Amino acid sequence: MSTPAPASGFSRKGWCPGAWRPMRSGDGLILRLRPPGGRITIPDLRRIADGAARYGNAVIEITRRAALQIRGIADEDDAASLRADLQAASLVDDDAQAESARQVVHDPLTASDHPGLALERALVDAAREDPALAALPAKFGFLIDDGAPRRLAATPSDIRIERTGDGGLCLRAAGCDEAVAITPDNAVAHALALARAFARHPAVIAGRFHRMKALMASGEGAGLYRDAGLGQLRRISPADPGAPPRPGASENGTLAALPFGQIGAQALHDLADLLAGSDVVPSLTPWRALWLPGADPALAEALAAIGFITDPDDPLTGIDACPGAPACASGMIETHALARELAAALPPAMRDRGIHISGCGKGCARSAPAALTVIGTAQGHDLVQNGTVSDKPVAQALSRAALIAQCNDAAMRQ
C-alpha cells in the first residue's frame, strides 16, 4: 500500500500566528497572545472575551504551547484594533521581536513563587537582548520543566530545561537523550548559547532543518553541545516524567479543560463571573486548559455547566482534534463532531492511549504517536494505528461510517 499524496490545499507556513503577525485561516485571521507568565486576570478574561466577540467570531483557543488564540478576525484593520485594545492592558508586547522572545513554556501548576517562574522571566528578558536569536526559525521555543513530578514531557519544544532525579537542573536539546548539568545561575546563559549554536549550524542556515528535534534525529547535531561551549559540562539525564494532569478539582486548584482547546467568548465572561471576588488568577496551560490555582473544588460543577471539562473521565480528554474544515484553510474534513462520535463509540482504554483527528496531513493538534490517528484527505479519511500523521496508514479513503467501523474493530483487537 503506498502512502497517499498530501491533500490539495495542504500547506505548511513554517511559522505560527502572533499578535503582531496574525495568520489567515479558513474562518479569518488568527491572533495569538502570550500573556506574561501565562497568567490572565479576571479583568483580562473579560477584555479577551469582548475582543473576540467584537473583532472575531467569538471562538477562543488555548494551544499546546500554552498560548491563547482569537479566531475569525475579518481583516488586518480589525486585527490591529484588537491588538491595540489588548496592548493597552499589557497583554501584547511592544513589537514583534519582543513577542517572539516570549516563546517559553513553563509548568503552570508550580507555585507562584517557584524558581521556574523567575527563570522564565530571566530567559525572556535575556532573549530579547540577544540579536543572534533573530536568526532562529519562527517556531523555535524553550521549555522549563522543573516541577516535581515533571509534567511537560509530552509538550513540544526545542531547548528544554528539566529537573534531574536529584532535584537539580539539566539542559537538553530536543531529540537528544543526553543532557548537561546546569544550575539556576547559569541556566539562561547556557540555554541561549545552545540556541545560538543551533542558529549558526550550517544545516540550519541552509534551511534543511527548522526544529532542534529534526536536526538531532538526523545525526548532524551530534556536536551541538560542544559547539555551544557546553562540551565540558557533566552529562546527566532528566528525572523520569510524570503523567500530564487530568481535568478536575484537586487540593491545589482546578484544571478546567477546553473541549478540543476551544471555548466561546461568553464562557470566558461566565468564568469571570464565577471567579469574581476571589484571589484566583487563571493560567494558560499546554494541556489546552486553564489552571485555576486555589479555586474552590465546588466550582467544578459550575465550570462544566458553562462548557469547560472538569471530569477527569470525560470521553473527550483522550482525544486531540484540530479545528478542521471549514475553520482551517488546510482542513479536508470536519473534525469536532467526528471526534465526539468516536469518543462515544470507543472504550476508555483506547482513549487513554490517545486518539488524534487531523483535518489534513500536518497533524497540528498532536505530534506524539496515538493509538488511532485519523487524517483528512481529498478522498476521505485515512487511518494510522499506533503512530502519527507521518506514518503509513492501515486504511485509506474511508467514508465516515467505514472509518468508525474500522476504529471500533481496532479497539476490539487491542
N, C-alpha and C positions, 0 to 999 in steps of 0.2 A: 504494500500500500504506500503510495507516495504522499509526502506532506503537501497540503494544499497551498496554493499561492495566496499571498495576502489579499484580503478583500479590497475591492476598489474603494477609493476614498480613505484608505488606511494611510496614516502619515505620522511620523514621529517628529515633533517640532524641536526636540533637543533642549527645551527649556520649560520652566513652569511659570504660571502666571504670578504676578505680584501686584502690589497696589500701584506702582509706577509703570508697570508693563502688563496691562490686562491681556488675556488671551481670548481669542474668538473661538466659540464653540457653537454647537447646533442651536442652542437656546439664547445666544447672545454672548456678550463678553463676560469673562470670569475675572473677578478681582480678589486677590488673595492677601490676607492680613497675617502678620506675625507679631502680635502684641508683645511688649517687653515681658520676658519671663513666662509668656503664655497665659498670663492672668487677665481676666476680664471682670471688671467691677460691675455691680448691678446697674449703675447708670450707663455703662458701656454696653451691656446687653440690650438696653433699650435703644441706644444710638445705632447699634448694628442692625437691630430689627427694623427700625424706622428707615434706615438707609436701604436695606434690602427690599423693603416694600415700595419705597418711593422711586428708586432708580433701577431695581432689578425685578426679578419675578418672584420675590419673597422666599426663594429657596436658599438656605444657608447650609454649608457643609463643613465638616472637620476632616482633614486629610490624615493619612497615615504618617505624616511628618509633623503632626500637631499644629497645623496652620488652619486658619478659618477662611472659607471662600464664600463670596456672594455671587450668585449666578444670575444670568438673564438680563444683563445690563445692555440697553439698546445700542448705545454708541459711545464714542470716545468723550463726547461732551458730558454725557451723564456720568461716565466713569470718573472724569476729572472733578465733577461736582461732588460725587460721593467721596472721592479721595480727600478733597478739601474739608468736607464735613468731619471725616474721621481723623484727619491730621490735626484739626483744631482740638481734638480730645486726646492727642498724643498716641493714637492707635496706628499711625503711619509715620514712617521715618521721613527725614527731610529730603532725601533723594534716593534714586535707585541704587547707588553704590552703598549707601548706609544700610538700605534694606537688604541687600544681598549678603551683608556680613551677618545677618541675623539667622542664617540657616544652621541653627544649633538646636538639637533636641535634647532635653534632659528628662529625667524621671519625675513626672508631676506629682507622684504620690509621696515623695520625700517631704519632710517638714520644711516650713518656710525659712528656717534658719540652717538648713542643711548646707554643708560646704559646696555641694554641687551647684547650687544656685549662684553662689558668688563666683564659682569657676566659670559658669556660663556667661555671666556679665563681663568678666575679665576677658574671656575668649572673644566675645562680640566686639568689645572695645578695641582689643589689640588687632583684630582682623580689619577693622575699619581704617586703622593707621598703617596697614601693610600694603603698599602699592603692588607688590609682586602677586598678591592674591587676585588681582583683577584678571589675570590670565587663566584662572580656574574655569572649567566648564560651568555652565549656568546651573546645573543641578547638583553640583558638588556641595556636600554638607558634613557637619560634625555631629557627634552624639556623645552624651555624658551619661553613662550607665553605672553609677556608683552607689546605687541603693542596695539594701540587703533585704530580700534577695535581688539579684539583677533581673529586671523586668523587661528590658528593651532588646533582648537578643534577636527578636524577630523584626525589629524596626530597622529599615534600611538606612545606611549612612556610609560615608567614605572613610572617615577617620573617627576612631572610637576610643574614648577614654573610659575605661571599665574598672570595676572593683576587682581586686585579686582575692584569692582564698584567705590570705592573712589580713585582709582589711585595708591593704594599700591600694595603689592605683597603677594601671598599666596603660600603655598607648598601643593601639593596634590598627594596622591598615586593613580595611575590609577585604575579605577573601584570603587573609593570612591567618593561620592558626597560631602563629607565634607573635607575642607582644613584647614590648620592652618596658622595664620597670621605670616609673616616674614618680614624682612627688607633687603635692599641691602647689609647691613653689615654682616648679619648672614645667608643669603640665601644659600651660598655654604656649610657652616658647617652643617646646618640643612638638606640640601639635601643629603649630604654624610652620615649623621647619619641615615637617613631613608633607604638609600641603604644598609648600614651595617646591620641594623635590618632585612631587607629582607634576606640578605645573610646568616644570622645565624638562621633564622626561622627554626624550626625542620622539617616542611613540605617541605621546600626548600632544606635543607640538605639531606633529604630522597629522593629527586628527583621527588616529586609529583607535584611540581609547578616550572615553569621556568619563568613565567611572573607575574608581580605585579597584573594585572587585574584579572587573574585567581585566585590568592590567595585571593584577596579581595572578589571576587564573591562567593567563597566557604564559606565565613564567618570565616575562620581560621585566617584571618589577622586583625580581629577586634581590637586587642590590639597593632597594629604595631606602631602607633604614640607614645603610652606610652613606648613601648619597645625601641624606638629610642630616648627617653628622651624629647619628644615634647608634652607630655600629658598636660603640664601646659599652653601651648600656646593657645591664643584665637582662637576659631573656627570661620570660615568665609567661604564664598562661592566666587568662581571666578566670574568675570564680565561675563555678557551674551556674548556668542560667536557671532562673525560676520561671514559672508559667506566667503569662500575662494575666492580669486580674480580670475577673468576670464582672459584669454589671451587677449592681445591687448595693445594699447598705452594709457597712461594717462599723467597727467601733471608732474608726478614724474619719469616716465620711461616707459619701455615696458616689458611686460611679454610675453616671446616667448616660447610657449609650444612645447614639442616634441611629435609627434604622438605615443601614447602608450608608452611614455617615451623613445623612441629610435630615434637616428639620425645617419647619416653616417659621417665618418671622413671628407669627402670633405666638408660637410656642416659646420663643425667647422672651416675649413680653409676659407670658404666663409664668415663666420661670422667675423672672424678676419680681413678679408679684409674690410668688411663694417665698422668695428669699428676703423680701423687704423687711427691714428691721433686724436682720441677723448680721453676724460678722462674716458670713460665708463669702469668699471671693472665688468664683469658679476658675478652673484652669483647663486649658485645652490639653488633650492627651493624644498620643499616637495610636490609640485604640478606637479612634472615631467616637470619642465620648467626652463628656465634661466631668471633671473631678470636682466634687463639692466638699472640700475639707471641713470637718466639724458639723456637717449637716445632720439634722435630726433624722434618725432612721425612719421615723414615722412619715417622712416626706416621700418615701419611695412610691407609695400608692398614688399620691397626687402627681408625682412626676410621670408615672405610667399613664395616667389619665390625660396628660397633655401631649403625649406622643413619644416620650423617652422610654428606653428599655431599662428596667431595673430588676428584672427577674433573671438570675444567673442561668436558668434553664430555658430561657426563651428560645424557640427554634431558630430565630434569626441570628443568634450570637455566633453560630459556627459558619456563617455564610458571608463571603465578601462579594459585592457586586458593584460595578461601576454605574454611572448614570445611564449608559446605553442610549439607543435611539429612542426618540429623536433629539434628546437633550445634548448628546455628544455628536459632533460632526463626523467622527470616525465610526460611530456605532452602527452595526449592521442588524442588530436585533434589540428588541425590548428586553430589559434585564430584571427590573424590580418585581414585576408580577410573576415572572418565571422563577425568580429566587424564592418568593413566598410559596409558590406552588411546590417547589422542590423541598423547601423546609418542612412543609406539612406532610409530604409524602415519605421522606426518608427517616430512618431511625436515628436516635440521638448519637449512637456510636459512630455513624457515618459523618454526621455533622461535626462531631468533636474532632475528627481528623481533617476537617476543612473542606468546604465547597466554594468554588470560585466561579462566578458568572462574569465573563468578559464580553463586552459588546463587540470587540474586534480582537485582532491578534496582538495588541500591545500589552494587555494584562496590567493596566494601571492600578487596579484595586488590590492586587496581591502579587508579590514576587516569589514567595515561598511555595514549595510544592503543596498540592491539595489532593485529597482522596479523589475528588472529581473536579475537573476543570472544563467548563463549557465555553466555547469560543464561537462568537458570531461571525459568519461569513456571508458572502452574497448568495451562497447556495443553501444556507440554513444554519444548522448547529453542528459543530464538531465537538467530540468528547475525548478528553485525555484522562486517563486514570493514573493516580499516584505520580503526578508531575505538574508541569507548568504550561503556559501557553506556548512555550518554545519546544515542547516535546511532541512526539508523534501521536496523532490521535488514534484511538482504537476504533472509532467510527466517525464518519464524515457525512455532511449534508443531510443531517437528520431533520425530520419535521419536529415540531414541538412535542407532539404526542409520542413519537418514536424515541425522542430524547428522554422523556420522563420514564418511559418503559425501560430503556437501557440503563438509566440510573438506578431504578428500582432493582433491576436484575443484578447490577454490580453490588448493590447493598446486600442482596440475599447471599451472594457468593463470599462476602468478606466477614 
